[in-house]
Amino acid sequence: MSPSPKDPLHGKTLQSILEELVETYRWEGLAHHIHINCFISDPSIKSSLTFLRKTPWARKKVEDLYVKLMRDAN
C-alpha cells in the first residue's frame, strides 16, 4: 500500500496561499484564472482576504488553484 500524497494545504494559512499565488501570477494573472472582483478592481491582500473568508466558493477556487500550482511544480 503506497502512502497517500501529503495535502498541500496542510499548515498553510489563507494569507500565505494568496501571497504565493500573487507572487506567481500577479493580480492580473490571478484575475484571469479566478474571475472575482476582489482580484480585478483595486486588489489588495487585505481586501481579498476579507472577501475570501466570507465567501466559501471563492476560497475553494483559490485553494484549488494553489493545489494545482503545487502539483505542477513537482
mmJSON file of the N, C-alpha and C atoms, coordinates in Angstrom:
{"data_MODEL":{"atom_site":{
"group_PDB":["ATOM","ATOM","ATOM","ATOM","ATOM","ATOM","ATOM","ATOM","ATOM","ATOM","ATOM","ATOM","ATOM","ATOM","ATOM","ATOM","ATOM","ATOM","ATOM","ATOM","ATOM","ATOM","ATOM","ATOM","ATOM","ATOM","ATOM","ATOM","ATOM","ATOM","ATOM","ATOM","ATOM","ATOM","ATOM","ATOM","ATOM","ATOM","ATOM","ATOM","ATOM","ATOM","ATOM","ATOM","ATOM","ATOM","ATOM","ATOM","ATOM","ATOM","ATOM","ATOM","ATOM","ATOM","ATOM","ATOM","ATOM","ATOM","ATOM","ATOM","ATOM","ATOM","ATOM","ATOM","ATOM","ATOM","ATOM","ATOM","ATOM","ATOM","ATOM","ATOM","ATOM","ATOM","ATOM","ATOM","ATOM","ATOM","ATOM","ATOM","ATOM","ATOM","ATOM","ATOM","ATOM","ATOM","ATOM","ATOM","ATOM","ATOM","ATOM","ATOM","ATOM","ATOM","ATOM","ATOM","ATOM","ATOM","ATOM","ATOM","ATOM","ATOM","ATOM","ATOM","ATOM","ATOM","ATOM","ATOM","ATOM","ATOM","ATOM","ATOM","ATOM","ATOM","ATOM","ATOM","ATOM","ATOM","ATOM","ATOM","ATOM","ATOM","ATOM","ATOM","ATOM","ATOM","ATOM","ATOM","ATOM","ATOM","ATOM","ATOM","ATOM","ATOM","ATOM","ATOM","ATOM","ATOM","ATOM","ATOM","ATOM","ATOM","ATOM","ATOM","ATOM","ATOM","ATOM","ATOM","ATOM","ATOM","ATOM","ATOM","ATOM","ATOM","ATOM","ATOM","ATOM","ATOM","ATOM","ATOM","ATOM","ATOM","ATOM","ATOM","ATOM","ATOM","ATOM","ATOM","ATOM","ATOM","ATOM","ATOM","ATOM","ATOM","ATOM","ATOM","ATOM","ATOM","ATOM","ATOM","ATOM","ATOM","ATOM","ATOM","ATOM","ATOM","ATOM","ATOM","ATOM","ATOM","ATOM","ATOM","ATOM","ATOM","ATOM","ATOM","ATOM","ATOM","ATOM","ATOM","ATOM","ATOM","ATOM","ATOM","ATOM","ATOM","ATOM","ATOM","ATOM","ATOM","ATOM","ATOM","ATOM","ATOM","ATOM","ATOM","ATOM","ATOM","ATOM","ATOM","ATOM","ATOM"],
"id":[1,2,3,4,5,6,7,8,9,10,11,12,13,14,15,16,17,18,19,20,21,22,23,24,25,26,27,28,29,30,31,32,33,34,35,36,37,38,39,40,41,42,43,44,45,46,47,48,49,50,51,52,53,54,55,56,57,58,59,60,61,62,63,64,65,66,67,68,69,70,71,72,73,74,75,76,77,78,79,80,81,82,83,84,85,86,87,88,89,90,91,92,93,94,95,96,97,98,99,100,101,102,103,104,105,106,107,108,109,110,111,112,113,114,115,116,117,118,119,120,121,122,123,124,125,126,127,128,129,130,131,132,133,134,135,136,137,138,139,140,141,142,143,144,145,146,147,148,149,150,151,152,153,154,155,156,157,158,159,160,161,162,163,164,165,166,167,168,169,170,171,172,173,174,175,176,177,178,179,180,181,182,183,184,185,186,187,188,189,190,191,192,193,194,195,196,197,198,199,200,201,202,203,204,205,206,207,208,209,210,211,212,213,214,215,216,217,218,219,220,221,222],
"type_symbol":["N","C","C","N","C","C","N","C","C","N","C","C","N","C","C","N","C","C","N","C","C","N","C","C","N","C","C","N","C","C","N","C","C","N","C","C","N","C","C","N","C","C","N","C","C","N","C","C","N","C","C","N","C","C","N","C","C","N","C","C","N","C","C","N","C","C","N","C","C","N","C","C","N","C","C","N","C","C","N","C","C","N","C","C","N","C","C","N","C","C","N","C","C","N","C","C","N","C","C","N","C","C","N","C","C","N","C","C","N","C","C","N","C","C","N","C","C","N","C","C","N","C","C","N","C","C","N","C","C","N","C","C","N","C","C","N","C","C","N","C","C","N","C","C","N","C","C","N","C","C","N","C","C","N","C","C","N","C","C","N","C","C","N","C","C","N","C","C","N","C","C","N","C","C","N","C","C","N","C","C","N","C","C","N","C","C","N","C","C","N","C","C","N","C","C","N","C","C","N","C","C","N","C","C","N","C","C","N","C","C","N","C","C","N","C","C","N","C","C","N","C","C"],
"label_atom_id":["N","CA","C","N","CA","C","N","CA","C","N","CA","C","N","CA","C","N","CA","C","N","CA","C","N","CA","C","N","CA","C","N","CA","C","N","CA","C","N","CA","C","N","CA","C","N","CA","C","N","CA","C","N","CA","C","N","CA","C","N","CA","C","N","CA","C","N","CA","C","N","CA","C","N","CA","C","N","CA","C","N","CA","C","N","CA","C","N","CA","C","N","CA","C","N","CA","C","N","CA","C","N","CA","C","N","CA","C","N","CA","C","N","CA","C","N","CA","C","N","CA","C","N","CA","C","N","CA","C","N","CA","C","N","CA","C","N","CA","C","N","CA","C","N","CA","C","N","CA","C","N","CA","C","N","CA","C","N","CA","C","N","CA","C","N","CA","C","N","CA","C","N","CA","C","N","CA","C","N","CA","C","N","CA","C","N","CA","C","N","CA","C","N","CA","C","N","CA","C","N","CA","C","N","CA","C","N","CA","C","N","CA","C","N","CA","C","N","CA","C","N","CA","C","N","CA","C","N","CA","C","N","CA","C","N","CA","C","N","CA","C","N","CA","C","N","CA","C","N","CA","C","N","CA","C","N","CA","C"],
"label_alt_id":[null,null,null,null,null,null,null,null,null,null,null,null,null,null,null,null,null,null,null,null,null,null,null,null,null,null,null,null,null,null,null,null,null,null,null,null,null,null,null,null,null,null,null,null,null,null,null,null,null,null,null,null,null,null,null,null,null,null,null,null,null,null,null,null,null,null,null,null,null,null,null,null,null,null,null,null,null,null,null,null,null,null,null,null,null,null,null,null,null,null,null,null,null,null,null,null,null,null,null,null,null,null,null,null,null,null,null,null,null,null,null,null,null,null,null,null,null,null,null,null,null,null,null,null,null,null,null,null,null,null,null,null,null,null,null,null,null,null,null,null,null,null,null,null,null,null,null,null,null,null,null,null,null,null,null,null,null,null,null,null,null,null,null,null,null,null,null,null,null,null,null,null,null,null,null,null,null,null,null,null,null,null,null,null,null,null,null,null,null,null,null,null,null,null,null,null,null,null,null,null,null,null,null,null,null,null,null,null,null,null,null,null,null,null,null,null,null,null,null,null,null,null],
"label_comp_id":["MET","MET","MET","SER","SER","SER","PRO","PRO","PRO","SER","SER","SER","PRO","PRO","PRO","LYS","LYS","LYS","ASP","ASP","ASP","PRO","PRO","PRO","LEU","LEU","LEU","HIS","HIS","HIS","GLY","GLY","GLY","LYS","LYS","LYS","THR","THR","THR","LEU","LEU","LEU","GLN","GLN","GLN","SER","SER","SER","ILE","ILE","ILE","LEU","LEU","LEU","GLU","GLU","GLU","GLU","GLU","GLU","LEU","LEU","LEU","VAL","VAL","VAL","GLU","GLU","GLU","THR","THR","THR","TYR","TYR","TYR","ARG","ARG","ARG","TRP","TRP","TRP","GLU","GLU","GLU","GLY","GLY","GLY","LEU","LEU","LEU","ALA","ALA","ALA","HIS","HIS","HIS","HIS","HIS","HIS","ILE","ILE","ILE","HIS","HIS","HIS","ILE","ILE","ILE","ASN","ASN","ASN","CYS","CYS","CYS","PHE","PHE","PHE","ILE","ILE","ILE","SER","SER","SER","ASP","ASP","ASP","PRO","PRO","PRO","SER","SER","SER","ILE","ILE","ILE","LYS","LYS","LYS","SER","SER","SER","SER","SER","SER","LEU","LEU","LEU","THR","THR","THR","PHE","PHE","PHE","LEU","LEU","LEU","ARG","ARG","ARG","LYS","LYS","LYS","THR","THR","THR","PRO","PRO","PRO","TRP","TRP","TRP","ALA","ALA","ALA","ARG","ARG","ARG","LYS","LYS","LYS","LYS","LYS","LYS","VAL","VAL","VAL","GLU","GLU","GLU","ASP","ASP","ASP","LEU","LEU","LEU","TYR","TYR","TYR","VAL","VAL","VAL","LYS","LYS","LYS","LEU","LEU","LEU","MET","MET","MET","ARG","ARG","ARG","ASP","ASP","ASP","ALA","ALA","ALA","ASN","ASN","ASN"],
"label_asym_id":["A","A","A","A","A","A","A","A","A","A","A","A","A","A","A","A","A","A","A","A","A","A","A","A","A","A","A","A","A","A","A","A","A","A","A","A","A","A","A","A","A","A","A","A","A","A","A","A","A","A","A","A","A","A","A","A","A","A","A","A","A","A","A","A","A","A","A","A","A","A","A","A","A","A","A","A","A","A","A","A","A","A","A","A","A","A","A","A","A","A","A","A","A","A","A","A","A","A","A","A","A","A","A","A","A","A","A","A","A","A","A","A","A","A","A","A","A","A","A","A","A","A","A","A","A","A","A","A","A","A","A","A","A","A","A","A","A","A","A","A","A","A","A","A","A","A","A","A","A","A","A","A","A","A","A","A","A","A","A","A","A","A","A","A","A","A","A","A","A","A","A","A","A","A","A","A","A","A","A","A","A","A","A","A","A","A","A","A","A","A","A","A","A","A","A","A","A","A","A","A","A","A","A","A","A","A","A","A","A","A","A","A","A","A","A","A","A","A","A","A","A","A"],
"label_entity_id":["1","1","1","1","1","1","1","1","1","1","1","1","1","1","1","1","1","1","1","1","1","1","1","1","1","1","1","1","1","1","1","1","1","1","1","1","1","1","1","1","1","1","1","1","1","1","1","1","1","1","1","1","1","1","1","1","1","1","1","1","1","1","1","1","1","1","1","1","1","1","1","1","1","1","1","1","1","1","1","1","1","1","1","1","1","1","1","1","1","1","1","1","1","1","1","1","1","1","1","1","1","1","1","1","1","1","1","1","1","1","1","1","1","1","1","1","1","1","1","1","1","1","1","1","1","1","1","1","1","1","1","1","1","1","1","1","1","1","1","1","1","1","1","1","1","1","1","1","1","1","1","1","1","1","1","1","1","1","1","1","1","1","1","1","1","1","1","1","1","1","1","1","1","1","1","1","1","1","1","1","1","1","1","1","1","1","1","1","1","1","1","1","1","1","1","1","1","1","1","1","1","1","1","1","1","1","1","1","1","1","1","1","1","1","1","1","1","1","1","1","1","1"],
"label_seq_id":[1,1,1,2,2,2,3,3,3,4,4,4,5,5,5,6,6,6,7,7,7,8,8,8,9,9,9,10,10,10,11,11,11,12,12,12,13,13,13,14,14,14,15,15,15,16,16,16,17,17,17,18,18,18,19,19,19,20,20,20,21,21,21,22,22,22,23,23,23,24,24,24,25,25,25,26,26,26,27,27,27,28,28,28,29,29,29,30,30,30,31,31,31,32,32,32,33,33,33,34,34,34,35,35,35,36,36,36,37,37,37,38,38,38,39,39,39,40,40,40,41,41,41,42,42,42,43,43,43,44,44,44,45,45,45,46,46,46,47,47,47,48,48,48,49,49,49,50,50,50,51,51,51,52,52,52,53,53,53,54,54,54,55,55,55,56,56,56,57,57,57,58,58,58,59,59,59,60,60,60,61,61,61,62,62,62,63,63,63,64,64,64,65,65,65,66,66,66,67,67,67,68,68,68,69,69,69,70,70,70,71,71,71,72,72,72,73,73,73,74,74,74],
"pdbx_PDB_ins_code":[null,null,null,null,null,null,null,null,null,null,null,null,null,null,null,null,null,null,null,null,null,null,null,null,null,null,null,null,null,null,null,null,null,null,null,null,null,null,null,null,null,null,null,null,null,null,null,null,null,null,null,null,null,null,null,null,null,null,null,null,null,null,null,null,null,null,null,null,null,null,null,null,null,null,null,null,null,null,null,null,null,null,null,null,null,null,null,null,null,null,null,null,null,null,null,null,null,null,null,null,null,null,null,null,null,null,null,null,null,null,null,null,null,null,null,null,null,null,null,null,null,null,null,null,null,null,null,null,null,null,null,null,null,null,null,null,null,null,null,null,null,null,null,null,null,null,null,null,null,null,null,null,null,null,null,null,null,null,null,null,null,null,null,null,null,null,null,null,null,null,null,null,null,null,null,null,null,null,null,null,null,null,null,null,null,null,null,null,null,null,null,null,null,null,null,null,null,null,null,null,null,null,null,null,null,null,null,null,null,null,null,null,null,null,null,null,null,null,null,null,null,null],
"Cartn_x":[0.847,0.0,0.898,0.69,1.519,0.941,1.817,1.319,0.554,-0.466,-1.238,-0.413,-0.607,0.166,-0.193,0.793,0.584,-0.311,-1.225,-2.139,-1.35,-1.3,-0.523,-1.106,-2.346,-2.956,-2.673,-2.179,-1.931,-0.926,-1.331,-0.449,-0.322,-1.031,-0.968,-2.118,-1.821,-2.88,-3.396,-4.615,-5.176,-4.308,-3.773,-2.919,-1.658,-1.018,0.214,-0.091,-1.239,-1.649,-1.853,-2.593,-2.877,-1.599,-0.707,0.553,1.39,1.414,2.181,1.563,0.228,-0.433,-0.195,-0.238,0.009,1.457,2.379,3.791,3.993,3.286,3.422,2.713,1.449,0.607,0.434,0.79,0.443,-1.077,-1.576,-3.028,-3.732,-3.1,-3.733,-3.907,-2.887,-2.958,-3.932,-3.955,-4.888,-6.328,-6.583,-7.918,-8.29,-7.293,-7.547,-7.984,-7.339,-7.649,-8.939,-9.164,-10.336,-11.021,-12.155,-12.86,-13.713,-13.053,-13.785,-13.296,-14.204,-13.948,-12.79,-12.591,-11.523,-10.136,-10.015,-8.736,-8.642,-9.749,-9.8,-9.763,-10.615,-10.79,-10.035,-8.944,-8.125,-7.78,-7.098,-6.832,-5.799,-6.006,-5.023,-5.17,-4.128,-4.176,-5.28,-5.331,-6.297,-7.739,-8.079,-9.463,-9.816,-8.861,-9.113,-9.327,-8.524,-8.703,-10.066,-10.492,-11.811,-12.9,-12.831,-13.828,-13.754,-12.556,-12.405,-12.84,-12.635,-13.046,-14.563,-15.253,-16.716,-17.393,-16.622,-17.195,-16.564,-17.174,-16.57,-16.294,-17.175,-16.942,-15.707,-15.466,-14.291,-13.015,-13.087,-11.931,-11.568,-12.569,-12.333,-11.608,-11.996,-11.324,-9.859,-9.594,-8.214,-7.408,-7.986,-7.289,-7.037,-8.008,-7.839,-6.719,-6.654,-5.58,-4.225,-4.154,-2.911,-2.47,-3.409,-3.091,-2.568,-3.208,-2.748,-1.332,-1.066,0.258,1.303,0.988,1.929,2.151,1.104,1.249,2.056,1.826,2.572,4.045,4.343,5.721,6.526,5.829,6.532,6.699],
"Cartn_y":[-1.175,0.0,1.245,2.128,3.331,4.424,5.242,6.322,7.353,7.942,8.963,10.234,10.977,12.208,13.223,13.976,14.972,16.092,16.529,17.613,18.921,19.551,20.787,21.964,21.844,22.92,22.786,21.629,21.385,22.386,23.085,24.038,25.382,25.579,26.838,27.745,29.008,29.971,30.504,31.011,31.605,32.757,33.523,34.647,34.172,33.13,32.657,32.063,31.397,30.857,31.999,33.008,34.142,34.882,35.098,35.788,35.01,33.69,32.878,32.931,32.901,32.988,34.347,35.41,36.75,36.872,36.285,36.311,35.565,34.467,33.65,34.261,34.64,35.064,36.575,37.318,38.746,38.867,40.029,40.213,39.97,40.407,40.259,38.787,37.995,36.57,35.847,36.248,35.65,35.952,37.171,37.556,36.78,36.455,35.658,34.237,33.653,32.286,32.211,33.211,33.228,34.57,34.564,35.801,36.305,36.957,37.596,39.026,39.894,41.332,41.734,41.035,41.448,41.273,40.513,40.376,41.322,41.932,42.769,44.255,44.673,46.09,46.473,47.209,47.691,46.577,45.52,44.365,44.649,44.024,44.042,42.75,42.382,41.175,41.319,42.459,42.656,42.542,43.249,43.21,41.832,41.181,39.844,38.83,38.915,38.013,38.203,39.439,39.717,39.045,39.203,38.592,37.068,36.52,35.067,34.383,35.033,34.446,34.404,35.288,35.347,34.554,34.096,33.506,32.142,31.08,29.745,29.29,29.601,29.144,29.803,31.083,31.787,31.253,31.003,30.436,29.078,28.267,26.955,27.095,28.077,28.296,28.673,29.519,29.924,28.712,27.928,26.746,25.738,25.556,24.632,25.09,26.397,26.917,26.718,26.904,26.698,25.226,24.316,22.889,22.548,23.08,22.856,23.405,24.592,25.189,24.295,23.767,22.913,21.586,21.029,19.765,19.972,21.099,21.388,21.661,22.147,22.448,21.185,20.091,18.82,17.954],
"Cartn_z":[0.0,0.0,0.0,-0.943,-1.02,-0.132,0.456,1.301,0.48,1.084,0.369,0.244,-0.846,-1.017,0.064,0.473,1.515,1.003,1.841,1.499,1.397,0.22,0.064,0.848,1.318,2.102,3.593,4.008,5.429,5.993,7.034,7.699,7.006,5.916,5.168,5.579,5.783,6.042,4.712,4.741,3.532,3.056,3.988,3.614,2.898,3.398,2.741,1.365,1.242,-0.055,-1.048,-0.624,-1.5,-1.876,-0.919,-1.211,-2.23,-2.105,-3.049,-4.443,-4.511,-5.81,-6.461,-5.674,-6.219,-6.681,-5.926,-6.319,-7.642,-7.812,-9.015,-10.214,-10.031,-11.155,-11.285,-10.23,-10.137,-10.094,-9.789,-9.682,-11.013,-12.108,-13.414,-13.773,-13.534,-13.83,-12.918,-11.661,-10.717,-11.125,-11.561,-12.029,-13.293,-14.1,-15.308,-14.939,-13.94,-13.518,-12.699,-11.854,-10.972,-11.148,-11.792,-12.145,-10.986,-10.026,-8.93,-8.781,-8.428,-8.422,-7.507,-6.389,-5.468,-6.081,-7.174,-7.87,-9.063,-9.447,-10.644,-10.304,-9.387,-9.078,-7.811,-7.978,-6.858,-5.871,-6.34,-5.477,-4.39,-3.255,-2.171,-1.391,-0.687,0.131,1.174,1.846,2.932,2.438,1.365,0.878,0.328,-0.313,-0.848,0.27,1.33,2.466,3.111,3.247,3.826,2.998,1.684,0.805,0.855,0.75,0.691,1.98,3.106,4.387,4.527,3.83,3.896,2.778,1.796,0.591,0.319,0.838,0.718,-0.714,-1.673,-3.048,-3.642,-3.301,-3.822,-3.166,-1.863,-1.159,-1.755,-2.069,-2.664,-4.003,-4.808,-6.095,-5.889,-4.892,-4.593,-4.12,-3.229,-2.729,-3.852,-4.734,-5.859,-6.797,-7.056,-7.905,-7.235,-5.938,-5.199,-5.279,-5.085,-5.17,-6.566,-7.586,-8.97,-9.163,-8.638,-8.742,-8.063,-6.889,-6.167,-6.913,-7.488,-8.232,-9.497,-10.183,-11.403,-11.115,-9.914,-9.545,-9.29,-8.999,-8.69,-9.879],
"occupancy":[1.0,1.0,1.0,1.0,1.0,1.0,1.0,1.0,1.0,1.0,1.0,1.0,1.0,1.0,1.0,1.0,1.0,1.0,1.0,1.0,1.0,1.0,1.0,1.0,1.0,1.0,1.0,1.0,1.0,1.0,1.0,1.0,1.0,1.0,1.0,1.0,1.0,1.0,1.0,1.0,1.0,1.0,1.0,1.0,1.0,1.0,1.0,1.0,1.0,1.0,1.0,1.0,1.0,1.0,1.0,1.0,1.0,1.0,1.0,1.0,1.0,1.0,1.0,1.0,1.0,1.0,1.0,1.0,1.0,1.0,1.0,1.0,1.0,1.0,1.0,1.0,1.0,1.0,1.0,1.0,1.0,1.0,1.0,1.0,1.0,1.0,1.0,1.0,1.0,1.0,1.0,1.0,1.0,1.0,1.0,1.0,1.0,1.0,1.0,1.0,1.0,1.0,1.0,1.0,1.0,1.0,1.0,1.0,1.0,1.0,1.0,1.0,1.0,1.0,1.0,1.0,1.0,1.0,1.0,1.0,1.0,1.0,1.0,1.0,1.0,1.0,1.0,1.0,1.0,1.0,1.0,1.0,1.0,1.0,1.0,1.0,1.0,1.0,1.0,1.0,1.0,1.0,1.0,1.0,1.0,1.0,1.0,1.0,1.0,1.0,1.0,1.0,1.0,1.0,1.0,1.0,1.0,1.0,1.0,1.0,1.0,1.0,1.0,1.0,1.0,1.0,1.0,1.0,1.0,1.0,1.0,1.0,1.0,1.0,1.0,1.0,1.0,1.0,1.0,1.0,1.0,1.0,1.0,1.0,1.0,1.0,1.0,1.0,1.0,1.0,1.0,1.0,1.0,1.0,1.0,1.0,1.0,1.0,1.0,1.0,1.0,1.0,1.0,1.0,1.0,1.0,1.0,1.0,1.0,1.0,1.0,1.0,1.0,1.0,1.0,1.0,1.0,1.0,1.0,1.0,1.0,1.0],
"B_iso_or_equiv":[0.0,0.0,0.0,0.0,0.0,0.0,0.0,0.0,0.0,0.0,0.0,0.0,0.0,0.0,0.0,0.0,0.0,0.0,0.0,0.0,0.0,0.0,0.0,0.0,0.0,0.0,0.0,0.0,0.0,0.0,0.0,0.0,0.0,0.0,0.0,0.0,0.0,0.0,0.0,0.0,0.0,0.0,0.0,0.0,0.0,0.0,0.0,0.0,0.0,0.0,0.0,0.0,0.0,0.0,0.0,0.0,0.0,0.0,0.0,0.0,0.0,0.0,0.0,0.0,0.0,0.0,0.0,0.0,0.0,0.0,0.0,0.0,0.0,0.0,0.0,0.0,0.0,0.0,0.0,0.0,0.0,0.0,0.0,0.0,0.0,0.0,0.0,0.0,0.0,0.0,0.0,0.0,0.0,0.0,0.0,0.0,0.0,0.0,0.0,0.0,0.0,0.0,0.0,0.0,0.0,0.0,0.0,0.0,0.0,0.0,0.0,0.0,0.0,0.0,0.0,0.0,0.0,0.0,0.0,0.0,0.0,0.0,0.0,0.0,0.0,0.0,0.0,0.0,0.0,0.0,0.0,0.0,0.0,0.0,0.0,0.0,0.0,0.0,0.0,0.0,0.0,0.0,0.0,0.0,0.0,0.0,0.0,0.0,0.0,0.0,0.0,0.0,0.0,0.0,0.0,0.0,0.0,0.0,0.0,0.0,0.0,0.0,0.0,0.0,0.0,0.0,0.0,0.0,0.0,0.0,0.0,0.0,0.0,0.0,0.0,0.0,0.0,0.0,0.0,0.0,0.0,0.0,0.0,0.0,0.0,0.0,0.0,0.0,0.0,0.0,0.0,0.0,0.0,0.0,0.0,0.0,0.0,0.0,0.0,0.0,0.0,0.0,0.0,0.0,0.0,0.0,0.0,0.0,0.0,0.0,0.0,0.0,0.0,0.0,0.0,0.0,0.0,0.0,0.0,0.0,0.0,0.0],
"pdbx_formal_charge":[null,null,null,null,null,null,null,null,null,null,null,null,null,null,null,null,null,null,null,null,null,null,null,null,null,null,null,null,null,null,null,null,null,null,null,null,null,null,null,null,null,null,null,null,null,null,null,null,null,null,null,null,null,null,null,null,null,null,null,null,null,null,null,null,null,null,null,null,null,null,null,null,null,null,null,null,null,null,null,null,null,null,null,null,null,null,null,null,null,null,null,null,null,null,null,null,null,null,null,null,null,null,null,null,null,null,null,null,null,null,null,null,null,null,null,null,null,null,null,null,null,null,null,null,null,null,null,null,null,null,null,null,null,null,null,null,null,null,null,null,null,null,null,null,null,null,null,null,null,null,null,null,null,null,null,null,null,null,null,null,null,null,null,null,null,null,null,null,null,null,null,null,null,null,null,null,null,null,null,null,null,null,null,null,null,null,null,null,null,null,null,null,null,null,null,null,null,null,null,null,null,null,null,null,null,null,null,null,null,null,null,null,null,null,null,null,null,null,null,null,null,null],
"auth_seq_id":[1,1,1,2,2,2,3,3,3,4,4,4,5,5,5,6,6,6,7,7,7,8,8,8,9,9,9,10,10,10,11,11,11,12,12,12,13,13,13,14,14,14,15,15,15,16,16,16,17,17,17,18,18,18,19,19,19,20,20,20,21,21,21,22,22,22,23,23,23,24,24,24,25,25,25,26,26,26,27,27,27,28,28,28,29,29,29,30,30,30,31,31,31,32,32,32,33,33,33,34,34,34,35,35,35,36,36,36,37,37,37,38,38,38,39,39,39,40,40,40,41,41,41,42,42,42,43,43,43,44,44,44,45,45,45,46,46,46,47,47,47,48,48,48,49,49,49,50,50,50,51,51,51,52,52,52,53,53,53,54,54,54,55,55,55,56,56,56,57,57,57,58,58,58,59,59,59,60,60,60,61,61,61,62,62,62,63,63,63,64,64,64,65,65,65,66,66,66,67,67,67,68,68,68,69,69,69,70,70,70,71,71,71,72,72,72,73,73,73,74,74,74],
"auth_comp_id":["MET","MET","MET","SER","SER","SER","PRO","PRO","PRO","SER","SER","SER","PRO","PRO","PRO","LYS","LYS","LYS","ASP","ASP","ASP","PRO","PRO","PRO","LEU","LEU","LEU","HIS","HIS","HIS","GLY","GLY","GLY","LYS","LYS","LYS","THR","THR","THR","LEU","LEU","LEU","GLN","GLN","GLN","SER","SER","SER","ILE","ILE","ILE","LEU","LEU","LEU","GLU","GLU","GLU","GLU","GLU","GLU","LEU","LEU","LEU","VAL","VAL","VAL","GLU","GLU","GLU","THR","THR","THR","TYR","TYR","TYR","ARG","ARG","ARG","TRP","TRP","TRP","GLU","GLU","GLU","GLY","GLY","GLY","LEU","LEU","LEU","ALA","ALA","ALA","HIS","HIS","HIS","HIS","HIS","HIS","ILE","ILE","ILE","HIS","HIS","HIS","ILE","ILE","ILE","ASN","ASN","ASN","CYS","CYS","CYS","PHE","PHE","PHE","ILE","ILE","ILE","SER","SER","SER","ASP","ASP","ASP","PRO","PRO","PRO","SER","SER","SER","ILE","ILE","ILE","LYS","LYS","LYS","SER","SER","SER","SER","SER","SER","LEU","LEU","LEU","THR","THR","THR","PHE","PHE","PHE","LEU","LEU","LEU","ARG","ARG","ARG","LYS","LYS","LYS","THR","THR","THR","PRO","PRO","PRO","TRP","TRP","TRP","ALA","ALA","ALA","ARG","ARG","ARG","LYS","LYS","LYS","LYS","LYS","LYS","VAL","VAL","VAL","GLU","GLU","GLU","ASP","ASP","ASP","LEU","LEU","LEU","TYR","TYR","TYR","VAL","VAL","VAL","LYS","LYS","LYS","LEU","LEU","LEU","MET","MET","MET","ARG","ARG","ARG","ASP","ASP","ASP","ALA","ALA","ALA","ASN","ASN","ASN"],
"auth_asym_id":["A","A","A","A","A","A","A","A","A","A","A","A","A","A","A","A","A","A","A","A","A","A","A","A","A","A","A","A","A","A","A","A","A","A","A","A","A","A","A","A","A","A","A","A","A","A","A","A","A","A","A","A","A","A","A","A","A","A","A","A","A","A","A","A","A","A","A","A","A","A","A","A","A","A","A","A","A","A","A","A","A","A","A","A","A","A","A","A","A","A","A","A","A","A","A","A","A","A","A","A","A","A","A","A","A","A","A","A","A","A","A","A","A","A","A","A","A","A","A","A","A","A","A","A","A","A","A","A","A","A","A","A","A","A","A","A","A","A","A","A","A","A","A","A","A","A","A","A","A","A","A","A","A","A","A","A","A","A","A","A","A","A","A","A","A","A","A","A","A","A","A","A","A","A","A","A","A","A","A","A","A","A","A","A","A","A","A","A","A","A","A","A","A","A","A","A","A","A","A","A","A","A","A","A","A","A","A","A","A","A","A","A","A","A","A","A","A","A","A","A","A","A"],
"auth_atom_id":["N","CA","C","N","CA","C","N","CA","C","N","CA","C","N","CA","C","N","CA","C","N","CA","C","N","CA","C","N","CA","C","N","CA","C","N","CA","C","N","CA","C","N","CA","C","N","CA","C","N","CA","C","N","CA","C","N","CA","C","N","CA","C","N","CA","C","N","CA","C","N","CA","C","N","CA","C","N","CA","C","N","CA","C","N","CA","C","N","CA","C","N","CA","C","N","CA","C","N","CA","C","N","CA","C","N","CA","C","N","CA","C","N","CA","C","N","CA","C","N","CA","C","N","CA","C","N","CA","C","N","CA","C","N","CA","C","N","CA","C","N","CA","C","N","CA","C","N","CA","C","N","CA","C","N","CA","C","N","CA","C","N","CA","C","N","CA","C","N","CA","C","N","CA","C","N","CA","C","N","CA","C","N","CA","C","N","CA","C","N","CA","C","N","CA","C","N","CA","C","N","CA","C","N","CA","C","N","CA","C","N","CA","C","N","CA","C","N","CA","C","N","CA","C","N","CA","C","N","CA","C","N","CA","C","N","CA","C","N","CA","C","N","CA","C","N","CA","C","N","CA","C","N","CA","C","N","CA","C"],
"pdbx_PDB_model_num":[1,1,1,1,1,1,1,1,1,1,1,1,1,1,1,1,1,1,1,1,1,1,1,1,1,1,1,1,1,1,1,1,1,1,1,1,1,1,1,1,1,1,1,1,1,1,1,1,1,1,1,1,1,1,1,1,1,1,1,1,1,1,1,1,1,1,1,1,1,1,1,1,1,1,1,1,1,1,1,1,1,1,1,1,1,1,1,1,1,1,1,1,1,1,1,1,1,1,1,1,1,1,1,1,1,1,1,1,1,1,1,1,1,1,1,1,1,1,1,1,1,1,1,1,1,1,1,1,1,1,1,1,1,1,1,1,1,1,1,1,1,1,1,1,1,1,1,1,1,1,1,1,1,1,1,1,1,1,1,1,1,1,1,1,1,1,1,1,1,1,1,1,1,1,1,1,1,1,1,1,1,1,1,1,1,1,1,1,1,1,1,1,1,1,1,1,1,1,1,1,1,1,1,1,1,1,1,1,1,1,1,1,1,1,1,1,1,1,1,1,1,1]
}}}
